């Protein structure tokens, strides 16, 4: 089972990548770097929270593990 710290670090790294992509998408969609960045920050905050919860739930499920 992985530690909470590992789950959080994985989530943060994943969401930094998502933040960059979402900022560009928001900029393209709205034409505004400020609005695009704000959308990206909200998306990232929600994404980090849900990803950590998702990983913790799966960490407790034995199905599909070898050993």
MIFI-31441 format. One record per atom (N, C-alpha, C, CB): residue in one letter; residue number from 0; x, y, z; atom name. Coordinates in pm, 1 decimal. Each point is the difference from the previous one (the first is absolute). Glycine has a CB too. Example, Ala and Ser with C-alpha at 12.3 -4.5 7.8 and 13.67 -1.06 7.14 Angstrom:
<pts>
{pt 'a'; 0; {1319.0; -569.0; 780.0}; 'N'} {pt 'a'; 0; {-89.0; 119.0; 0.0}; 'CA'} {pt 'a'; 0; {90.0; 120.0; 0.0}; 'C'} {pt 'a'; 0; {-189.2; -117.3; 124.6}; 'CB'} {pt 's'; 1; {154.2; 222.3; -196.6}; 'N'} {pt 's'; 1; {82.0; 119.0; 6.0}; 'CA'} {pt 's'; 1; {-77.0; 109.0; 73.0}; 'C'} {pt 's'; 1; {118.4; -62.8; -214.5}; 'CB'} 
</pts>
This chain:
<pts>
{pt 'x'; 0; {85.0; -117.2; 0.0}; 'N'} {pt 'x'; 0; {-85.0; 117.2; 0.0}; 'CA'} {pt 'x'; 0; {90.2; 124.3; 0.0}; 'C'} {pt 'x'; 0; {-187.3; -124.9; 123.2}; 'CB'} {pt 'x'; 1; {148.3; 225.6; -195.8}; 'N'} {pt 'x'; 1; {84.2; 119.5; -2.8}; 'CA'} {pt 'x'; 1; {-40.8; 97.5; 109.5}; 'C'} {pt 'x'; 1; {32.7; -29.3; -246.6}; 'CB'} {pt 'x'; 2; {62.5; 112.2; 285.4}; 'N'} {pt 'x'; 2; {-24.6; 95.4; 107.7}; 'CA'} {pt 'x'; 2; {-85.0; 116.7; -48.5}; 'C'} {pt 'x'; 2; {217.2; -65.4; 105.3}; 'CB'} {pt 'x'; 3; {-275.6; 136.5; -11.4}; 'N'} {pt 'x'; 3; {-77.8; 119.7; -33.3}; 'CA'} {pt 'x'; 3; {89.9; 104.1; -66.2}; 'C'} {pt 'x'; 3; {-156.6; -44.9; 192.8}; 'CB'} {pt 'x'; 4; {279.4; 57.6; -142.4}; 'N'} {pt 'x'; 4; {92.8; 97.8; -56.8}; 'CA'} {pt 'x'; 4; {26.8; -29.4; -146.9}; 'C'} {pt 'x'; 4; {105.0; 30.2; 225.2}; 'CB'} {pt 'x'; 5; {-84.7; -155.7; -259.5}; 'N'} {pt 'x'; 5; {23.1; -37.5; -139.6}; 'CA'} {pt 'x'; 5; {-122.4; 33.0; -85.1}; 'C'} {pt 'x'; 5; {156.2; -183.2; 74.1}; 'CB'} {pt 'x'; 6; {-275.0; 152.8; -23.7}; 'N'} {pt 'x'; 6; {-122.3; 30.9; -72.7}; 'CA'} {pt 'x'; 6; {-12.9; 149.7; -25.6}; 'C'} {pt 'x'; 6; {-108.5; -200.2; 102.4}; 'CB'} {pt 'x'; 7; {141.4; 280.7; -2.9}; 'N'} {pt 'x'; 7; {-9.2; 145.5; -14.1}; 'CA'} {pt 'x'; 7; {101.9; 51.0; -101.9}; 'C'} {pt 'x'; 7; {-80.2; 17.9; 238.0}; 'CB'} {pt 'x'; 8; {203.9; -66.5; -231.6}; 'N'} {pt 'x'; 8; {103.0; 43.8; -94.7}; 'CA'} {pt 'x'; 8; {-39.7; -38.5; -142.2}; 'C'} {pt 'x'; 8; {177.2; -23.1; 178.4}; 'CB'} {pt 'x'; 9; {-225.4; -98.2; -197.5}; 'N'} {pt 'x'; 9; {-45.1; -41.9; -133.0}; 'CA'} {pt 'x'; 9; {-112.2; 91.0; -49.4}; 'C'} {pt 'x'; 9; {64.5; -238.0; 51.8}; 'CB'} {pt 'x'; 10; {-158.1; 268.2; 35.1}; 'N'} {pt 'x'; 10; {-112.6; 86.2; -38.3}; 'CA'} {pt 'x'; 10; {47.6; 139.7; -35.8}; 'C'} {pt 'x'; 10; {-150.5; -132.2; 149.1}; 'CB'} {pt 'x'; 11; {243.7; 185.4; -73.6}; 'N'} {pt 'x'; 11; {50.0; 134.7; -27.8}; 'CA'} {pt 'x'; 11; {72.7; 6.4; -134.1}; 'C'} {pt 'x'; 11; {20.8; 39.3; 246.1}; 'CB'} {pt 'x'; 12; {64.1; -135.9; -272.6}; 'N'} {pt 'x'; 12; {72.9; -1.8; -127.0}; 'CA'} {pt 'x'; 12; {-98.2; -12.9; -116.7}; 'C'} {pt 'x'; 12; {201.0; -103.5; 114.0}; 'CB'} {pt 'x'; 13; {-295.8; 12.9; -101.7}; 'N'} {pt 'x'; 13; {-99.1; -18.8; -104.9}; 'CA'} {pt 'x'; 13; {-78.3; 129.9; -23.7}; 'C'} {pt 'x'; 13; {-17.7; -245.1; 60.5}; 'CB'} {pt 'x'; 14; {-18.9; 311.0; 48.7}; 'N'} {pt 'x'; 14; {-82.3; 120.2; -13.8}; 'CA'} {pt 'x'; 14; {78.5; 122.1; -45.8}; 'C'} {pt 'x'; 14; {-145.4; -91.4; 176.1}; 'CB'} {pt 'x'; 15; {275.1; 95.8; -153.6}; 'N'} {pt 'x'; 15; {81.7; 108.3; -57.8}; 'CA'} {pt 'x'; 15; {-1.4; -12.4; -152.0}; 'C'} {pt 'x'; 15; {148.6; 7.8; 206.5}; 'CB'} {pt 'x'; 16; {-137.7; -130.4; -254.5}; 'N'} {pt 'x'; 16; {-9.0; -20.6; -145.4}; 'CA'} {pt 'x'; 16; {-138.0; 40.4; -50.7}; 'C'} {pt 'x'; 16; {167.3; -188.3; 14.0}; 'CB'} {pt 'x'; 17; {-271.4; 150.7; 57.2}; 'N'} {pt 'x'; 17; {-135.5; 36.1; -38.4}; 'CA'} {pt 'x'; 17; {-23.7; 149.9; 6.9}; 'C'} {pt 'x'; 17; {-75.4; -221.1; 80.9}; 'CB'} {pt 'x'; 18; {137.4; 287.4; 17.1}; 'N'} {pt 'x'; 18; {-12.0; 144.9; 13.9}; 'CA'} {pt 'x'; 18; {54.4; 70.1; -123.4}; 'C'} {pt 'x'; 18; {19.3; -21.5; 248.9}; 'CB'} {pt 'x'; 19; {93.5; -23.0; -296.7}; 'N'} {pt 'x'; 19; {59.9; 60.8; -119.2}; 'CA'} {pt 'x'; 19; {-89.3; -19.2; -122.2}; 'C'} {pt 'x'; 19; {228.3; -40.6; 95.6}; 'CB'} {pt 'x'; 20; {-277.6; -80.3; -113.2}; 'N'} {pt 'x'; 20; {-86.3; -28.4; -115.2}; 'CA'} {pt 'x'; 20; {-129.7; 79.9; 9.4}; 'C'} {pt 'x'; 20; {98.8; -231.1; -18.2}; 'CB'} {pt 'x'; 21; {-159.4; 233.1; 136.1}; 'N'} {pt 'x'; 21; {-126.7; 70.2; 17.1}; 'CA'} {pt 'x'; 21; {15.8; 151.2; -18.0}; 'C'} {pt 'x'; 21; {-74.0; -181.4; 155.6}; 'CB'} {pt 'x'; 22; {187.4; 235.7; -115.6}; 'N'} {pt 'x'; 22; {25.1; 142.4; -20.1}; 'CA'} {pt 'x'; 22; {0.3; 33.2; -148.6}; 'C'} {pt 'x'; 22; {133.1; 8.1; 212.9}; 'CB'} {pt 'x'; 23; {-65.6; -89.5; -290.8}; 'N'} {pt 'x'; 23; {5.3; 21.8; -145.2}; 'CA'} {pt 'x'; 23; {-139.3; -16.5; -61.3}; 'C'} {pt 'x'; 23; {239.5; -81.9; -5.2}; 'CB'} {pt 'x'; 24; {-311.8; -21.6; 45.8}; 'N'} {pt 'x'; 24; {-134.8; -21.3; -52.2}; 'CA'} {pt 'x'; 24; {-90.7; 117.5; 37.2}; 'C'} {pt 'x'; 24; {32.1; -249.8; 16.6}; 'CB'} {pt 'x'; 25; {-22.9; 295.3; 108.2}; 'N'} {pt 'x'; 25; {-80.3; 114.0; 44.2}; 'CA'} {pt 'x'; 25; {34.8; 126.6; -74.7}; 'C'} {pt 'x'; 25; {-17.0; -104.2; 222.6}; 'CB'} {pt 'x'; 26; {144.9; 123.8; -248.7}; 'N'} {pt 'x'; 26; {45.0; 116.8; -77.0}; 'CA'} {pt 'x'; 26; {-56.3; -4.9; -141.8}; 'C'} {pt 'x'; 26; {210.9; 11.5; 137.8}; 'CB'} {pt 'x'; 27; {-202.4; -128.0; -199.9}; 'N'} {pt 'x'; 27; {-52.8; -15.2; -136.2}; 'CA'} {pt 'x'; 27; {-151.2; 20.3; -1.2}; 'C'} {pt 'x'; 27; {186.8; -159.4; -55.9}; 'CB'} {pt 'x'; 28; {-256.1; 102.3; 153.8}; 'N'} {pt 'x'; 28; {-146.9; 5.7; 2.6}; 'CA'} {pt 'x'; 28; {-52.6; 139.7; 31.9}; 'C'} {pt 'x'; 28; {-1.3; -238.5; 70.2}; 'CB'} {pt 'x'; 29; {71.7; 311.8; 17.0}; 'N'} {pt 'x'; 29; {-52.5; 128.9; 45.6}; 'CA'} {pt 'x'; 29; {74.9; 119.3; -57.9}; 'C'} {pt 'x'; 29; {-70.1; -112.8; 207.8}; 'CB'} {pt 'x'; 30; {192.0; 90.6; -252.6}; 'N'} {pt 'x'; 30; {82.1; 110.5; -48.1}; 'CA'} {pt 'x'; 30; {62.9; 81.3; 111.9}; 'C'} {pt 'x'; 30; {-145.0; 8.6; -198.0}; 'CB'} {pt 'x'; 31; {126.5; -53.7; 320.6}; 'N'} {pt 'x'; 31; {52.1; 72.4; 116.1}; 'CA'} {pt 'x'; 31; {89.6; -91.1; 83.0}; 'C'} {pt 'x'; 31; {-205.1; 146.1; 3.5}; 'CB'} {pt 'x'; 32; {328.1; -102.1; 19.2}; 'N'} {pt 'x'; 32; {92.0; -78.5; 83.3}; 'CA'} {pt 'x'; 32; {-49.3; -4.2; 144.6}; 'C'} {pt 'x'; 32; {192.3; 63.4; -150.6}; 'CB'} {pt 'x'; 33; {-250.6; 46.3; 198.8}; 'N'} {pt 'x'; 33; {-49.4; 4.9; 138.2}; 'CA'} {pt 'x'; 33; {-116.4; -97.6; 20.7}; 'C'} {pt 'x'; 33; {72.1; 240.9; 15.1}; 'CB'} {pt 'x'; 34; {-167.5; -240.3; -105.4}; 'N'} {pt 'x'; 34; {-114.3; -91.4; 11.3}; 'CA'} {pt 'x'; 34; {46.5; -144.0; -19.8}; 'C'} {pt 'x'; 34; {-156.6; 180.0; -83.7}; 'CB'} {pt 'x'; 35; {242.2; -201.5; -14.0}; 'N'} {pt 'x'; 35; {53.0; -134.3; -22.5}; 'CA'} {pt 'x'; 35; {75.2; -52.4; 121.4}; 'C'} {pt 'x'; 35; {16.1; 51.9; -242.2}; 'CB'} {pt 'x'; 36; {65.2; 34.6; 303.4}; 'N'} {pt 'x'; 36; {73.4; -39.7; 120.2}; 'CA'} {pt 'x'; 36; {-91.6; -28.1; 117.3}; 'C'} {pt 'x'; 36; {190.3; 135.1; -79.3}; 'CB'} {pt 'x'; 37; {-293.9; -52.6; 95.5}; 'N'} {pt 'x'; 37; {-95.9; -21.6; 109.1}; 'CA'} {pt 'x'; 37; {-73.6; -132.3; -17.4}; 'C'} {pt 'x'; 37; {-27.3; 248.2; 24.1}; 'CB'} {pt 'x'; 38; {-15.1; -275.5; -146.4}; 'N'} {pt 'x'; 38; {-64.9; -128.9; -27.8}; 'CA'} {pt 'x'; 38; {94.3; -115.7; 30.7}; 'C'} {pt 'x'; 38; {-140.3; 108.7; -177.6}; 'CB'} {pt 'x'; 39; {264.6; -93.9; 139.5}; 'N'} {pt 'x'; 39; {99.4; -104.7; 24.1}; 'CA'} {pt 'x'; 39; {22.3; -22.6; 149.4}; 'C'} {pt 'x'; 39; {110.1; 58.6; -217.0}; 'CB'} {pt 'x'; 40; {-104.7; 49.3; 295.2}; 'N'} {pt 'x'; 40; {20.3; -14.2; 144.9}; 'CA'} {pt 'x'; 40; {-117.2; -70.5; 66.9}; 'C'} {pt 'x'; 40; {138.2; 207.5; -2.7}; 'CB'} {pt 'x'; 41; {-259.7; -170.6; -34.4}; 'N'} {pt 'x'; 41; {-118.3; -65.7; 56.5}; 'CA'} {pt 'x'; 41; {-0.9; -147.8; -39.0}; 'C'} {pt 'x'; 41; {-129.4; 217.5; -9.5}; 'CB'} {pt 'x'; 42; {156.9; -245.1; -116.8}; 'N'} {pt 'x'; 42; {4.8; -137.9; -47.0}; 'CA'} {pt 'x'; 42; {106.6; -80.1; 75.2}; 'C'} {pt 'x'; 42; {-79.0; 76.3; -226.1}; 'CB'} {pt 'x'; 43; {194.3; -16.7; 248.2}; 'N'} {pt 'x'; 43; {108.3; -68.9; 69.3}; 'CA'} {pt 'x'; 43; {-35.3; -28.4; 145.8}; 'C'} {pt 'x'; 43; {163.1; 111.1; -153.0}; 'CB'} {pt 'x'; 44; {-222.6; -14.9; 220.6}; 'N'} {pt 'x'; 44; {-38.9; -20.2; 140.1}; 'CA'} {pt 'x'; 44; {-99.3; -115.4; 12.3}; 'C'} {pt 'x'; 44; {38.1; 244.6; 46.1}; 'CB'} {pt 'x'; 45; {-135.4; -246.6; -133.8}; 'N'} {pt 'x'; 45; {-98.1; -108.9; 1.2}; 'CA'} {pt 'x'; 45; {67.6; -131.8; -37.5}; 'C'} {pt 'x'; 45; {-184.5; 162.1; -59.8}; 'CB'} {pt 'x'; 46; {269.6; -157.1; -41.7}; 'N'} {pt 'x'; 46; {68.0; -120.8; -46.6}; 'CA'} {pt 'x'; 46; {90.1; -62.5; 105.1}; 'C'} {pt 'x'; 46; {-9.1; 93.8; -227.0}; 'CB'} {pt 'x'; 47; {85.8; -12.9; 298.7}; 'N'} {pt 'x'; 47; {88.8; -52.8; 104.8}; 'CA'} {pt 'x'; 47; {-82.0; -70.3; 107.2}; 'C'} {pt 'x'; 47; {166.9; 184.0; -44.1}; 'CB'} {pt 'x'; 48; {-271.6; -119.5; 87.9}; 'N'} {pt 'x'; 48; {-83.5; -57.2; 105.5}; 'CA'} {pt 'x'; 48; {-61.1; -132.9; -43.2}; 'C'} {pt 'x'; 48; {-49.3; 230.9; 82.4}; 'CB'} {pt 'x'; 49; {-8.3; -233.5; -200.1}; 'N'} {pt 'x'; 49; {-63.5; -123.2; -47.3}; 'CA'} {pt 'x'; 49; {101.0; -110.0; -28.9}; 'C'} {pt 'x'; 49; {-182.1; 138.1; -95.7}; 'CB'} {pt 'x'; 50; {298.8; -100.8; 41.7}; 'N'} {pt 'x'; 50; {101.2; -100.6; -32.2}; 'CA'} {pt 'x'; 50; {54.3; -66.6; 126.4}; 'C'} {pt 'x'; 50; {60.3; 130.2; -205.5}; 'CB'} {pt 'x'; 51; {-33.1; -52.3; 308.2}; 'N'} {pt 'x'; 51; {51.4; -58.2; 125.0}; 'CA'} {pt 'x'; 51; {-105.0; -94.1; 59.7}; 'C'} {pt 'x'; 51; {142.6; 206.2; 42.7}; 'CB'} {pt 'x'; 52; {-266.9; -163.8; -40.3}; 'N'} {pt 'x'; 52; {-106.0; -86.3; 52.9}; 'CA'} {pt 'x'; 52; {-10.8; -128.1; -82.8}; 'C'} {pt 'x'; 52; {-124.6; 202.8; 84.0}; 'CB'} {pt 'x'; 53; {128.7; -189.6; -214.8}; 'N'} {pt 'x'; 53; {-7.9; -114.4; -90.6}; 'CA'} {pt 'x'; 53; {114.4; -98.0; 25.0}; 'C'} {pt 'x'; 53; {-112.3; 145.3; -170.8}; 'CB'} {pt 'x'; 54; {233.8; -94.7; 182.4}; 'N'} {pt 'x'; 54; {116.2; -85.6; 25.8}; 'CA'} {pt 'x'; 54; {-11.0; -70.4; 134.2}; 'C'} {pt 'x'; 54; {139.4; 152.3; -139.0}; 'CB'} {pt 'x'; 55; {-187.9; -83.0; 240.8}; 'N'} {pt 'x'; 55; {-12.2; -60.3; 132.6}; 'CA'} {pt 'x'; 55; {-105.1; -111.1; -0.5}; 'C'} {pt 'x'; 55; {69.1; 218.2; 105.0}; 'CB'} {pt 'x'; 56; {-178.1; -196.7; -175.6}; 'N'} {pt 'x'; 56; {-102.0; -104.4; -9.9}; 'CA'} {pt 'x'; 56; {59.2; -123.5; -66.8}; 'C'} {pt 'x'; 56; {-182.9; 174.1; -12.1}; 'CB'} {pt 'x'; 57; {250.7; -155.4; -100.7}; 'N'} {pt 'x'; 57; {58.8; -113.3; -70.9}; 'CA'} {pt 'x'; 57; {112.1; -66.7; 79.4}; 'C'} {pt 'x'; 57; {-59.3; 111.9; -213.8}; 'CB'} {pt 'x'; 58; {128.3; -36.7; 297.5}; 'N'} {pt 'x'; 58; {107.0; -59.0; 82.7}; 'CA'} {pt 'x'; 58; {-57.2; -102.9; 97.6}; 'C'} {pt 'x'; 58; {132.8; 213.4; -19.6}; 'CB'} {pt 'x'; 59; {-259.0; -196.6; 55.1}; 'N'} {pt 'x'; 59; {-63.7; -92.4; 93.5}; 'CA'} {pt 'x'; 59; {-71.5; -116.1; -65.7}; 'C'} {pt 'x'; 59; {-24.7; 189.7; 149.8}; 'CB'} {pt 'x'; 60; {26.4; -197.5; -281.1}; 'N'} {pt 'x'; 60; {-68.1; -107.4; -72.4}; 'CA'} {pt 'x'; 60; {102.4; -103.9; -44.4}; 'C'} {pt 'x'; 60; {-180.4; 159.9; -78.0}; 'CB'} {pt 'x'; 61; {159.2; -282.5; 120.6}; 'N'} {pt 'x'; 61; {96.4; -106.4; -28.8}; 'CA'} {pt 'x'; 61; {-18.4; -59.2; -139.4}; 'C'} {pt 'x'; 61; {6.6; -50.7; 243.1}; 'CB'} {pt 'x'; 62; {-119.4; 70.1; -306.6}; 'N'} {pt 'x'; 62; {-30.6; -60.1; -128.9}; 'CA'} {pt 'x'; 62; {106.8; 34.1; -103.5}; 'C'} {pt 'x'; 62; {-243.7; 11.9; 54.8}; 'CB'} {pt 'x'; 63; {291.3; -113.5; -128.4}; 'N'} {pt 'x'; 63; {94.9; 20.9; -109.0}; 'CA'} {pt 'x'; 63; {145.3; 8.4; 40.3}; 'C'} {pt 'x'; 63; {-180.2; 113.5; -110.9}; 'CB'} {pt 'x'; 64; {210.5; -128.1; 238.0}; 'N'} {pt 'x'; 64; {139.3; 2.9; 45.6}; 'CA'} {pt 'x'; 64; {57.4; -140.8; -0.1}; 'C'} {pt 'x'; 64; {-46.7; 203.2; 141.2}; 'CB'} {pt 'x'; 65; {174.2; -212.0; -172.6}; 'N'} {pt 'x'; 65; {71.2; -126.7; 8.8}; 'CA'} {pt 'x'; 65; {73.4; -4.8; 132.7}; 'C'} {pt 'x'; 65; {25.1; -13.3; -251.6}; 'CB'} {pt 'x'; 66; {-36.0; -97.0; 321.3}; 'N'} {pt 'x'; 66; {77.5; -17.5; 122.4}; 'CA'} {pt 'x'; 66; {-67.8; 36.0; 119.1}; 'C'} {pt 'x'; 66; {186.2; 36.7; -123.3}; 'CB'} 
</pts>
